[in-house]
Amino acid sequence: MIGAFRAPGLPAAFREDLWLRQGARGYSEGTSIETLVSLLVACEECVDGARLLCVDRGLLRLWSRPGLPAVETLRAFLNRFYDAAAE
């Protein structure tokens, strides 16, 4: 799944369409999207499930990542797209 996610052109499309930027700790917003998609694939319904992904050394090694964005970082990223008026 990660290989497909990192397919040529997809990260660039995220940067163009979502105006992605690099986070203060060095995680790109693309990494946040990748982590959230991985949560969905793992059947996690809550951002808090990212805590499980963050401690999985095998998964991090497979992804070639030293770590993943914190749950609070992921929640803040999602909140940028929340529109209370749309409810």
ABEGO torsion letter per residue (X at the ends): XAAAAABBGAAAAAAAAAGBBBBAAGBBAAAAAAAAAAAAAAGBABAAAAAAAAABAAAAAAAGBABBBBAAAAAAAAAAABBAAAX
